[in-house]
């Protein structure tokens, strides 16, 4: 789906929420989603400021843009799914649940949701909202890109906080992802209560 079409969709169905998650591939910690409704008259400004897929930005850029997004957004919310929920239902279902929890907190509620990826939300918590899935949406939709930044910054801060409690796993650096050092720590120390037990370690 092209950027121009997405921009038209955002304008015609306003207010539209961009929704994205982070932490899906981690070995440690919750999966985090953000839902963001941006004002139409700020889209060009945010694009010029560099709002894009969070993975393409430096940590400092993400922090700066997160603050700007939160200041200008019509609504912005975080939703999470816990490690126990991830292990009980699988990471895909938990990611969709986190997204729905984020949307449920938005005020006002959106008239349409742009969902990063190819999986439609199930809407078990709130009344169904029209939705469009967008593969690589964080590179194509400004609203999804904003959500990716907000979710990434929130989760990274959470990991730094937890690193002081769950010492030895290098969580402040790896943010819960399965780096070689993190895997070595698990092999030595075992799993903590915030490690995803259903995620298998691979020697890679």
Phi, psi and omega in degrees: 000127186282155182301320182297319179294319179296319179298319178296320179298318180297323181285315185289332184251017185306138001276138180247137178256131169271137185227132179211161179234163177217150178094011183295324183265009182284157173268341188229137170091169183289162170267138188238135177236153173231147174234130186226130171252117181261147175288138182304320186283359179251358185299313181296318179299315181294323177297317180292332178283349175105016177295121180202186178312125184302331182292342181268359185250151174286159177306318180295319178296319178298316180299314181296316181289327176302315179297317180295315180300315181295328180288324186262343185297143172294319177206149182207130183212154178248141172229146181228160168230131188286168177300319180296324177291320177300313181292329183281322189244348183095157189291327179296309180298322179293322178296317178295323177295316178299320178298315181295322177298322177295313180300321183300335183271352183289134172226114005284164173287143180286159174270344181205149178237135172258116187253125177292134178106202183234015182249123177286146176287153184266342179051063175268344185259327183227168178299140182303140177241137176308138185219152177229126175274143183226108177294132186058037183298332181290348174257349186248328183246130179295323180294317178293319178301317178298318179296322180296322179291312181298317180294317181296314180296317180298314183291319179299319177297320178298319180295321178297320177297315183289336180298331179288338180265317182259074184284155176096346183258359179061035185295326181299330181270312186274349178057026177095352180282161188274062175292165179301317180296321179294316180295322177296320179295320178295318179299326182275315188261342186085178179283142169272177180287351177255009172272144181280109186290337181275355177270119184276137176283139176238143180276069179229000000 
